[in-house]
Structures are given as C-alpha cells and as structure tokens.
Amino acid sequence: MTAISDQVEAPSGKGAADENFPVGSFLLPARLRPHVARFYAFARAIDDIADDPDLPPSDKVARLEMMEAGITGAADPQAPGIEKARDMRASLLATNITIRHCQDLVSAFKQDAIKGRYDDWDDLIDYCLRSASPVGRYLLDLHGDGAAEYPCSDALCNALQVINHLQDCADDYASLDRVYLPQDWMRVEGTSVEALAKPSAEPGMRRVLDRCIDGTRQLLATSRQLPGALSSRRLALESAVIVTMAERLTDELAGRDPIAERVELTKPQFMLCGLRGVCSVLSARIFGRNG
C-alpha cells in the first residue's frame, strides 16, 4: 500500500484547456506566465484532491495540509508528492507575493472535503472569497496592482465560481453529494437537493437557479469596473475578456437548463467574447473612457 506521503496529489486529468475562461493566456506578459502556470498547477492539484470521489474526507484534509506545509516551508524539503507546492513557494518568494492567497485556497478546499451544503447566499460567498477570490488577488499582486482593486476582482472571481457551480450542480450532487445552491432559497421555492437528480429542472429548482443567476449578474455589474481600474494593460485585456465571457455564459445559463445539459460556450462564442473584451479595453484606452 502506498503511503500518503508518497502520493499526495489525486490528479483528475484536467488542465487549463478544460477551464471556462483563459488561464495565463498570451494576453498576459510573457515574463509572468511561468508564475501564473505554477499558481494554476498548485490550485488545480489541491482542487483535485478535494474533488476526488474515492478519497475519504480525513484523507483529503491530510493531503491538503501536506500541500499547505509545502508552501509555508514547514514540510520536509525532501518530502515526496508535494512538488507543486514547493514550486509555488519558490515562485512566491521570487515575486515577493503573500502566501495568504494560497492558504485561502487550501482553506476552501479543506471545507469542500467536509461540507456539502450551504445555508444561504452569504454562506456561499464566504466560500467563494476563499476558493475563487484569491486567484484574482494573486494576479493583481503579480501585475503590480494593489488591494484597491480587490473588490471588483473579488466580484468577478466569485461570479465565475457561482457560474461553475451552476454548470456542475447536477454532477456535483451525483458524484460528491455536494450542493452549493443556497438551502434557504430551496426551502422558499419548495424544492430540495433531490431535484438535482431529475432529468431536468423542475419549477422550484428553476427558480433557485434563476436567483443564483440574478446574484451572479449583480457581481458581474461590479466587475465591469475592473479592466478600467488596472494599471497593467495586459491584465486589463485578460480581465475584460473574462468579464465578457462570464456575462455571455450567464445569459446561456438563464436560457438553458444546466441540470438537463452541460451549458458552456461554443468555440465561436468563446472567440467572439474574446474579441469584444479586447476591443472594449483598447477603445476605452484610446478614447479615454473607463473600461
């Protein structure tokens, strides 16, 4: 039997190409892309641990704690299985970025290991502030933008997380018995988690999904200020592309049934959103408008 210290990760096989939104794309400065790649590799590794349906919760938490020890430097330098954590620690030291963002991610994924229900929208957003917002905050810090832009970045990242939850709501329930939809909204709308196992969204569940979509739209309204607030033109381009994609995907979720089908953008939609996002920033900067 392989010891946990020899096999910490639980790879899902997913990579940047499987994400809804660009990860470390060519829009970002070439000199920073290796650091973004390390951050993504670390985040993907700990997310995979939390989402492995074959690992018991205690095992997941133990593995996540070992990954956290790798980024804090508390782990044995020779300990096997935490290479991505050590790579991330080296990147943080080289860029002088706080370890807090990585620790917040670990905190969120430890919660995933033991928590399968969310009481209300605030409970869900608290989770998103640790599972999604650290990604945007890390990118802001890496590009030299400060904490003043955190609120708009948080809004965008939290919206992306809720979008992902809506896309995967049926699969998360079936494979992990994990439901991110607010439980109080389910009670008000006369539905329950069992409705996620139905072939399609029943009326009560549809209303819960729509309430989540409304909340996502409010977050995206705040996030639209982000591109124009950034000092890094390249990060502004990437963020504008992501905002545009998120808005389109939210519209798709509003018009389609994520329980009955996988709701995602087509390649033409993806490319068109990218073009629109880039053009919005370029035109704003040329003509002196906020992006």
C-alpha positions in Angstrom: 0.0 0.0 0.0 1.3 3.4 -1.0 1.8 5.8 1.9 0.0 9.1 1.8 3.3 10.9 2.0 4.4 9.3 -1.3 1.1 10.0 -3.1 -0.3 13.3 -2.1 -1.9 14.5 -5.3 -5.0 13.0 -6.8 -4.8 14.1 -10.5 -8.1 14.4 -12.3 -6.5 14.8 -15.7 -8.0 18.3 -16.1 -5.8 21.2 -17.3 -6.0 24.8 -18.3 -7.7 23.8 -21.6 -10.6 22.4 -19.7 -11.5 25.7 -17.9 -14.3 28.0 -19.0 -12.0 31.0 -19.1 -8.5 31.7 -20.3 -5.7 30.8 -17.8 -2.4 32.5 -18.2 -3.2 33.3 -21.9 -0.9 35.1 -24.3 -2.6 38.4 -23.2 -0.6 38.3 -20.0 3.1 39.4 -20.0 5.4 36.5 -21.1 7.7 37.1 -18.1 4.8 36.4 -15.7 3.2 33.5 -17.4 5.5 30.9 -15.7 4.4 32.2 -12.3 0.8 32.0 -13.3 1.3 28.5 -14.6 2.8 27.5 -11.2 -0.1 29.1 -9.4 -2.6 27.3 -11.6 -0.8 24.0 -11.2 -0.9 24.3 -7.4 -4.6 25.3 -7.4 -5.5 22.5 -9.8 -3.7 20.0 -7.6 -5.4 20.9 -4.3 -8.8 21.2 -6.1 -8.4 17.7 -7.5 -7.7 16.4 -4.0 -10.8 17.9 -2.6 -12.9 16.7 -5.6 -11.7 13.1 -5.7 -14.8 11.0 -5.0 -12.7 8.0 -3.9 -10.9 9.7 -1.0 -12.4 9.9 2.5 -12.7 13.4 4.0 -9.9 12.7 6.5 -7.5 11.7 3.8 -8.4 14.8 1.7 -7.7 17.1 4.7 -4.4 15.3 5.5 -3.2 15.7 1.9 -4.3 19.3 1.7 -2.4 20.0 5.0 0.7 18.5 3.4 0.4 20.8 0.4 0.0 23.7 2.7 3.1 22.7 4.6 4.9 22.7 1.2 4.0 26.3 0.5 4.7 27.5 4.1 8.1 25.7 4.2 7.1 23.6 7.2 7.4 20.4 5.2 10.5 18.3 5.0 12.4 19.6 2.0 12.8 16.1 0.7 9.2 15.0 1.3 7.8 13.4 -1.9 4.5 14.2 -3.5 4.3 18.0 -2.8 6.4 19.3 -5.7 3.8 21.7 -7.0 3.5 23.2 -3.5 7.3 23.7 -3.3 7.3 25.2 -6.8 4.6 27.6 -5.7 6.6 28.5 -2.6 9.7 29.3 -4.8 7.5 31.4 -7.1 6.0 33.4 -4.2 9.5 34.0 -2.8 10.8 35.2 -6.2 7.9 37.6 -6.7 7.5 38.7 -3.1 3.8 37.8 -3.1 2.0 36.9 0.1 1.4 33.3 0.8 -2.1 34.2 2.0 -3.8 33.6 -1.4 -2.6 30.0 -1.5 -3.6 29.4 2.1 -7.1 30.7 1.5 -7.4 28.2 -1.4 -6.3 25.4 0.9 -8.9 26.6 3.5 -11.7 26.5 0.9 -10.8 23.0 -0.4 -10.5 21.6 3.1 -14.0 22.9 3.6 -15.0 21.1 0.4 -13.7 17.9 1.9 -16.1 18.1 4.9 -19.0 20.4 3.9 -21.6 19.5 1.3 -24.4 22.1 1.9 -24.6 25.9 2.0 -27.2 27.6 4.2 -27.7 30.8 2.2 -26.1 33.2 -0.4 -23.8 34.7 2.2 -22.5 31.3 3.2 -21.8 30.5 -0.4 -20.0 33.9 -1.0 -17.9 33.3 2.1 -16.7 30.1 0.4 -16.1 31.9 -2.9 -14.0 34.5 -1.1 -11.5 31.7 -0.3 -12.0 29.4 -3.3 -12.1 32.0 -6.1 -11.1 35.5 -5.0 -7.5 34.5 -4.1 -6.9 33.8 -7.8 -7.8 37.3 -8.8 -5.9 38.8 -5.9 -2.8 36.8 -6.8 -2.9 38.1 -10.4 -3.4 41.7 -9.2 -0.4 41.4 -6.9 1.7 39.7 -9.6 1.0 42.5 -12.0 1.7 45.3 -9.5 -1.9 46.4 -8.9 -3.0 46.8 -5.3 -5.7 46.0 -2.8 -7.8 48.9 -4.0 -8.8 46.7 -7.0 -9.6 43.7 -4.8 -13.4 44.4 -4.5 -14.0 44.4 -8.3 -11.7 41.4 -8.8 -13.5 39.5 -6.0 -16.8 40.2 -7.6 -15.6 38.8 -10.9 -13.9 35.7 -9.4 -17.0 35.0 -7.2 -19.2 35.3 -10.2 -17.0 32.8 -12.1 -17.2 30.4 -9.2 -21.0 30.6 -9.0 -21.2 30.1 -12.8 -19.1 26.9 -12.4 -21.4 25.7 -9.5 -24.4 26.2 -11.7 -22.8 24.4 -14.6 -21.9 21.4 -12.4 -24.8 21.4 -10.0 -26.2 18.0 -11.0 -22.8 16.4 -11.4 -21.5 17.7 -8.0 -24.6 16.3 -6.3 -24.4 12.9 -8.1 -20.6 12.3 -7.7 -19.8 14.2 -4.4 -23.1 14.8 -2.7 -22.1 18.4 -2.7 -24.6 21.2 -3.3 -23.6 24.8 -3.5 -27.1 26.2 -4.2 -28.4 28.1 -1.1 -30.6 25.9 1.1 -32.8 28.7 2.3 -33.8 29.5 -1.3 -34.6 25.9 -1.9 -37.0 25.9 1.1 -38.7 29.1 0.0 -39.1 27.8 -3.6 -40.5 24.4 -2.4 -37.7 22.2 -3.7 -34.8 20.2 -2.3 -31.4 18.8 -3.3 -33.1 15.6 -4.6 -34.4 17.6 -7.5 -30.9 17.8 -8.8 -31.2 14.1 -9.7 -34.1 14.7 -12.0 -33.7 14.7 -15.8 -34.4 18.4 -15.9 -35.0 21.4 -13.6 -38.5 21.3 -12.0 -40.2 24.7 -11.5 -39.0 25.2 -7.9 -35.4 24.3 -8.8 -35.5 26.6 -11.8 -36.4 29.5 -9.6 -33.5 28.7 -7.3 -31.2 28.6 -10.3 -32.6 31.9 -11.5 -32.0 33.5 -8.1 -28.4 32.4 -8.3 -28.2 33.9 -11.8 -29.6 37.2 -10.5 -26.9 37.2 -7.8 -24.2 36.5 -10.4 -25.4 39.4 -12.6 -25.1 41.7 -9.6 -21.5 40.5 -9.1 -20.7 41.0 -12.8 -22.1 44.5 -12.7 -19.4 45.4 -10.1 -16.7 43.5 -12.0 -17.2 45.6 -15.2 -15.2 48.4 -13.4 -12.1 46.2 -13.1 -10.5 46.5 -16.6 -10.5 50.3 -16.5 -9.0 50.4 -13.0 -6.0 48.3 -13.8 -2.5 49.8 -14.4 -1.4 46.7 -16.4 -2.8 46.9 -19.9 -2.3 43.2 -20.5 -4.2 42.2 -17.3 -6.9 44.7 -18.2 -7.3 42.9 -21.6 -7.5 39.5 -19.9 -10.0 40.7 -17.3 -12.2 42.3 -19.9 -12.2 39.1 -22.0 -13.2 37.1 -18.9 -16.0 39.6 -17.9 -17.4 39.4 -21.4 -17.3 35.6 -21.4 -18.9 35.4 -17.9 -21.7 37.6 -19.0 -22.4 35.5 -22.1 -22.3 32.3 -20.1 -24.6 33.7 -17.5 -27.1 34.5 -20.3 -26.7 30.9 -21.6 -27.5 29.6 -18.1 -30.5 31.8 -17.9 -31.9 30.4 -21.1 -30.9 26.8 -20.8 -31.1 24.0 -18.2 -27.8 23.1 -16.5 -29.5 20.0 -15.0 -30.5 18.6 -18.4 -27.3 19.5 -20.3 -23.8 20.9 -20.0 -24.1 24.6 -20.5 -20.9 26.1 -22.0 -19.8 28.4 -24.7 -19.1 27.2 -28.2 -15.8 27.9 -29.8 -17.2 30.7 -31.9 -18.9 32.3 -28.8 -15.6 32.0 -26.9 -13.7 33.7 -29.7 -16.3 36.4 -30.2 -16.3 37.2 -26.5 -12.5 37.4 -26.5 -12.6 39.8 -29.4 -15.2 42.0 -27.8 -13.4 42.1 -24.5 -10.1 43.1 -26.1 -11.8 45.8 -28.2 -13.6 47.2 -25.2 -10.3 47.9 -23.4 -8.4 49.2 -26.5 -11.2 51.6 -27.3 -11.5 52.8 -23.7 -7.8 53.5 -23.5 -7.7 55.1 -26.9 -10.6 57.4 -26.3 -10.0 57.9 -22.6 -13.1 56.1 -21.3 -13.2 53.8 -18.3 -13.2 50.1 -19.4 
